[in-house]
């Protein structure tokens, strides 16, 4: 009886060697860590609204919030804003109270029925070092609309600037898009939100 001395072709051997090496590499490779949710520890939200005769500025309080990271890259987040905290900081006394009451009324944010607003991040795209272009769902007065804005993250701090069209959320009081002859009483449709966070 003769023993076969037929050799395995080099190409076939190389193929199996590559497969074996890949299997071993995969066995010893550490899996990617799961996304990490970072709770917001401190926050400052400043709003600024504009009218023909000038502007007003104020603050809002964050009820809860978090940012989600894949490694060192932002990938998501969720924020709930306490609309009962809306305040005007450029007025004092009677005028301050009057404006804050009006903003909480049905003409604007109807706070008695909608005590919170929310922002859910749905898409994040890096736009440079520490900078992101973010798309999210913004909910005000129970109405949800998409919004896109820029944000920056340095260490444990994040900043973002949003421009919001209030008429998308059924806030039409004093809007030149819906009412005529408002003159100096016209309020522009867009207002700004500047958000600073620590996590």
N, C-alpha and C positions, 0 to 999 in steps of 0.2 A: 504494500500500500504506500502510495506516495502522498506526501503532504504538499498542499498547494503553496506555491511561493509567489502567487500573483500579488502585486503591489497595489495599494490604494492610490489612485491618481492624486497628484499633488493638489490640484484644484479642488477635488472633493475633500481632501484633508483640511485644506485652508478654510473651506466653507464651514465645516463642522467646528473648527477651532474658533472661528469668529462667533458662531452661535453660542458655544460654551462660554467664551469670554464675556459676551453680552449678558448671558444668564447670571454669571457670577457677579458682574458689575451691578446688575439690577438688584441682586440679593443683598449686596452690602451698601447700596446707596440709601442714604437717609431720605425718607419721604418729605415732600414739602410741608412745612407747618401749616396748620389751618389758619384761615383769616382771623385776625385779632380785633376784637371790639374794644375801643377805648371810650370810656364814659367821659362826658364833659364835666370838668370840675369848676371852671369859672367862665362866665360869658358876659359880653356887653353887646347889646343890639341897639343901634341908633337909626332912627328913621328921619327922613327929611322930605317934606311935601312942598309943592310950589304952586303959587297962584299969581295972577297978573300983578297984584298989589304987593307981592313979596313972597315970603316962605315961612314955614314953621319947622322946628326940629324937636325931637323928643327921644324917648327910650321905650324899650319893651323888655320883658323878662323872659328868660328861657325856663320852661318847666322841666324839660329833660332833653337829653341829646347824647349822641354817640357818633364816632367816626370808626369806620372799618378799614383795616389795612391788610393787604397781602404783602408780607415782607415789609419793606419800607415804602410801598406804594399805596396811596389812597385808593380804595375800591368801592366805598359806599358810606352810608350814614343815614341817620334819622334824627329829626328835631321836632319838638313840640313847643310852641310859643304860647305863653300865658297872655291872652289878649286883655285880661282884666287889669294888667299892669301898665297899659298904655299911658304914657305921661308926656306932657309938653314941657320942655326945659327952657324955652326962650320967652315965656310969659310968667307972670306972677299974679297971685291973688285971684280976684274975680274973673279976670280974662283967662287965666290958666284953667280954672275950674270949669268955666263955660266951654272952652275948646275941648277939654278932655271929656266932658259929658257928651258933647256933640259927636266926637269920634267914636264913643261907645254906643251911640244911638243907632237906630235903624237906618239913618241917612248914610252911615258909614259901615262900621264893623259889626253892629248888632250883637254886642258882647253878651247881652242877657240870654241870647239863644245860641251863640257860638263863642264859647269861652276860650277856645284854643284854635290856633292855626298850626299847620304842620308842613314840613318839608322832608320828602323822601328822595334820597339820591338814587338815580336809576342808571347813570352812566358816568364814567370818569375817564378823561383822556389827558395824558400828560402834555403840557404845552411848553415845557422848559424846565430848567432846574428849579425844584420846589414849587412849580406852578402847574395848575390844572384847569381844564375846561370841563365844567360840571353840568350835567343835565339832571333835572329832578322833577318831581311832581309837587307843586305848591298847592296847599288847600287853605282857602280862606272862605269863611261863611258857608262851609260845607261844599264849596265848589272847587274842583281839582283841575288845574291846568299845568301843562309842561312849562318849564323855565330853564334857561341856560345862563350860566354866569361864570366868572373867573374866581379862583381861590388860590391862596398861597399857604404853604405850610413850612415853618421853620422850627425845628426841634419839636417841642410840645405845644406850639402855638399855631393857630390857623386864623386866617382872615379871608373874608369874602365880601364882594360888593354885588348887590342885586338891584336891578331896575324892574319895578313891578307896575304893570298896567292895571290899575284898580278896577277899570270897567269890565275886565275879564271875570271879575268876581262879584258882579252886580252891585258895584259901588259907583253910582252915576251922579251923585249930588254935585251940582256946580260944574258939571262937565260940559265943555264946549262941543263935544262930540254928540251930545244929546239935547242940549238946550241952547236957544238963541238969545241974543241981547243980554248976556250976562255981564258984559263989560268988565269992570274991575273986580267983580265977584266970581269970575271964572277961576276954577281950580284945575290945574293941569292933570291929565289922566295918570301920568307916571309919577311914582314916588320912589325914593331910594332907601335901601336897607344896607347898612354897613355892619358886619358881624365880626366880632373878635372872640376867639375861643381859646381856652387852655384845657388840655386833656392829660 
